[in-house]
Amino acid sequence: MKPLQPSEALAKVVGSKSLPRTQVVKKLWEYIKKNDLQDKKNRRNINADASLKPVFGGKSQVSMFEMTKLVSKHLS
């Protein structure tokens, strides 16, 4: 997989180095688990904190599947 450059907003979560998409998703999940951002009732939903909100397009909660779509907009 070729390395992709994260946007400024995504770099606050995964770092500013170019990474393959798989590593970006892995780092994102590490961040979500470390900060306990998975919804308690519905584990498929991710609650955004101040760093993730810009990545999620301003939404306070997204599903896991929506998250991967939104994150890809922040990679170039």
N, C-alpha and C positions, 0 to 999 in steps of 0.2 A: 504494500500500500504506500502511496506517495504521501509525504508529509504535507499537511495543510496549515496555513497560518490562521490562528484564532483572531477574531475581532478584539478590539479593546475591551468590550464588555465581557466577553468569554474568557479573555486572558486573566481577568481578576479571579476567576475560579480555577482554571486549568494551567495557568502560566502562559508566558508569551512565546515560548519556543514552538517551532513548527512541529506538529505531531500527526501521525496517521489518525484517521477518524476513529479507529478502534481504541487507541490510547486516549483520545479526547473523551470518549464515552466512559472509559474505565475511570479516568480522573474525575469526571463529573459524578459518577456513582460513589466514588470515595468521598467526595465533598458532601454529597447528599446524606450518606450514612454517618459521616463524622459529625455533621450538624443536625442530625435527626430530623430531616426534612420530608421523610415519607409520611403521608397521611396515616393517622392512627386507625381510622375506621376503614378506609379503602386504600390498601397498600399500593394500588396501581397509580395513585395520584401523588404528585410531588408538590409540596408547598414551597413557594419561592421566598427566599430571604432578600435582603437589600441587594446582594450581589447577583442573584439569579433573575430577579425581576426584569432587568433590561434584556437579558438573554431570552426570556420567555415572552417578550413583546409586551411587557407591562402587566401580564396576567399574574394573579397571586397563587393560582393553582393550575397545573396541567397534568394530563395523563402521561404515562411513560412513553406511549407511542407518539403523542403530540410533541413531547420533549425532543425526541431525536429529529423530528422534522424542523423544529424551531432552531435547534443547535446547528443544523447543516447550513442555515442562512448566515451563521456567524463564522463560517470557515471559507477560506479562499486559497 
